[in-house]
Amino acid sequence: MKMKDSETIDEYYTKVRELVNQLKAYGEDIPEKRVVEKLLISVTEKYDPIVTTIEETKDITTLTVTELVGSLEAYEKRRSRREENSLENAFQSKLNMRSQNSNKKEENFKSTLGDKKKQNMRPCRICKKQTILRRIVIFGENHNAEIARDLDM
């Protein structure tokens, strides 16, 4: 039996414990040392660093299943916290990128709008002042152009 990538240590150990209990019910004697060795061999490769550490620093012949599972669970929790932090950082980075892209789009929109206004500027036929086509020009008695209001508002 091998551990699946989607399983936690607790879920996998529950399966192993049930199997060991069934074997004991059929009269087979399974020493704790054998269960420890099987657990170390059958966990997924993401546990390789902790398995190597346990094999090098602890005496496997005296290591209990409870101690082993505790060490593996502690490693699993530490790993999941790191993954959560990296996931949060990834979301924050994406949010920052969206914000920067939004600011760039706004700047591009403003500069494009400014360019269009400059393109729409034409001199008044009477007073020769630059005006935007959307403005209303009112003529006084002496034909001086006067800008009354801006229709863009």
C-alpha positions as CSV (number, residue, x, y, z in Angstrom):
1,M,0.0,0.0,0.0
2,K,1.3,3.4,-1.0
3,M,0.3,6.9,0.2
4,K,-1.6,9.0,-2.3
5,D,-0.5,12.6,-3.1
6,S,-3.8,13.9,-2.0
7,E,-3.8,12.1,1.4
8,T,-2.6,13.6,4.7
9,I,-0.4,11.7,7.1
10,D,-3.3,11.2,9.5
11,E,-5.6,9.8,6.7
12,Y,-2.8,7.4,5.5
13,Y,-1.9,6.3,9.0
14,T,-5.6,5.5,9.7
15,K,-5.6,3.2,6.7
16,V,-2.4,1.5,7.8
17,R,-3.6,1.1,11.4
18,E,-6.9,-0.5,10.1
19,L,-4.9,-2.9,8.0
20,V,-2.6,-3.8,10.9
21,N,-5.6,-4.4,13.2
22,Q,-7.1,-6.7,10.6
23,L,-3.9,-8.7,10.3
24,K,-3.7,-8.9,14.1
25,A,-7.3,-10.1,14.1
26,Y,-6.3,-13.0,11.8
27,G,-3.6,-13.9,14.2
28,E,-0.5,-12.4,12.6
29,D,2.0,-10.8,14.9
30,I,3.2,-7.5,13.5
31,P,6.0,-5.7,15.4
32,E,5.9,-1.9,15.7
33,K,9.4,-1.8,14.1
34,R,7.9,-3.3,10.9
35,V,5.0,-0.8,10.8
36,V,7.5,2.1,11.3
37,E,9.6,0.8,8.4
38,K,6.6,0.4,6.1
39,L,5.4,3.9,6.9
40,L,8.8,5.4,6.1
41,I,9.0,3.5,2.8
42,S,5.4,4.1,1.6
43,V,5.0,7.9,2.2
44,T,5.1,10.2,-0.9
45,E,8.2,11.8,-2.0
46,K,7.3,15.2,-0.6
47,Y,8.2,13.7,2.8
48,D,11.7,12.5,1.6
49,P,13.5,15.3,3.5
50,I,11.9,14.4,6.9
51,V,12.2,10.7,6.2
52,T,15.9,11.0,5.5
53,T,16.4,13.1,8.7
54,I,14.5,10.6,10.8
55,E,16.5,7.7,9.4
56,E,19.8,9.4,10.0
57,T,19.1,10.9,13.5
58,K,16.8,8.4,15.2
59,D,17.2,4.7,16.0
60,I,14.4,3.2,13.9
61,T,14.5,0.0,16.0
62,T,13.3,1.9,19.1
63,L,11.2,4.5,17.3
64,T,7.5,4.2,18.0
65,V,4.7,4.6,15.4
66,T,3.3,7.5,17.5
67,E,6.6,9.4,17.5
68,L,7.0,8.8,13.7
69,V,3.5,10.0,12.9
70,G,4.0,13.0,15.2
71,S,7.2,14.0,13.3
72,L,5.5,13.5,9.9
73,E,2.5,15.5,10.9
74,A,4.7,18.4,12.2
75,Y,6.5,18.4,8.9
76,E,3.2,18.4,7.0
77,K,1.9,21.4,9.0
78,R,5.1,23.3,8.5
79,R,5.0,22.6,4.8
80,S,1.3,23.6,4.5
81,R,2.0,26.9,6.3
82,R,4.8,27.7,3.8
83,E,2.5,26.8,0.9
84,E,-0.2,29.1,2.3
85,N,2.3,31.9,2.6
86,S,3.5,31.5,-0.9
87,L,0.0,31.3,-2.2
88,E,-0.9,34.5,-0.3
89,N,2.2,36.2,-1.8
90,A,1.2,35.0,-5.2
91,F,-2.3,36.5,-4.8
92,Q,-0.8,39.8,-3.5
93,S,1.5,39.9,-6.5
94,K,-1.3,39.4,-8.9
95,L,-3.3,42.1,-7.1
96,N,-0.4,44.5,-7.3
97,M,0.0,43.7,-11.0
98,R,-3.7,44.4,-11.7
99,S,-3.4,47.7,-9.8
100,Q,-0.4,48.7,-11.9
101,N,-2.1,47.7,-15.1
102,S,-5.2,49.7,-14.1
103,N,-3.0,52.8,-13.5
104,K,-1.3,52.3,-16.8
105,K,-4.6,52.0,-18.6
106,E,-5.9,55.1,-16.9
107,E,-2.8,57.1,-17.9
108,N,-3.0,55.8,-21.5
109,F,-6.7,56.8,-21.5
110,K,-5.9,60.3,-20.3
111,S,-3.1,60.8,-22.7
112,T,-5.2,59.5,-25.6
113,L,-8.0,61.8,-24.5
114,G,-5.6,64.7,-24.4
115,D,-4.3,63.9,-27.9
116,K,-7.9,63.7,-29.3
117,K,-8.7,67.1,-27.8
118,K,-5.6,68.6,-29.5
119,Q,-6.7,67.1,-32.8
120,N,-10.2,68.6,-32.4
121,M,-8.8,72.1,-31.8
122,R,-9.4,74.4,-34.7
123,P,-9.2,78.2,-35.0
124,C,-12.3,80.2,-34.8
125,R,-13.1,81.7,-38.2
126,I,-13.7,85.1,-36.8
127,C,-11.2,85.6,-33.9
128,K,-8.7,83.0,-34.9
129,K,-8.5,81.5,-31.3
130,Q,-8.0,77.8,-30.9
131,T,-11.3,76.2,-29.8
132,I,-12.7,72.7,-29.3
133,L,-15.4,71.9,-31.9
134,R,-17.9,71.1,-29.1
135,R,-17.9,74.6,-27.7
136,I,-20.5,77.0,-28.5
137,V,-19.3,80.4,-29.7
138,I,-21.5,83.4,-29.1
139,F,-20.8,86.5,-31.1
140,G,-21.1,89.9,-29.5
141,E,-22.0,93.2,-31.3
142,N,-18.4,93.7,-32.6
143,H,-18.1,90.0,-33.7
144,N,-15.5,89.0,-31.0
145,A,-15.8,85.3,-30.3
146,E,-16.7,84.5,-26.7
147,I,-16.8,80.9,-25.4
148,A,-20.1,80.5,-23.5
149,R,-19.9,77.0,-22.2
150,D,-18.3,73.6,-22.7
151,L,-20.6,70.8,-23.8
152,D,-18.1,68.2,-22.5
153,M,-19.2,69.0,-18.9
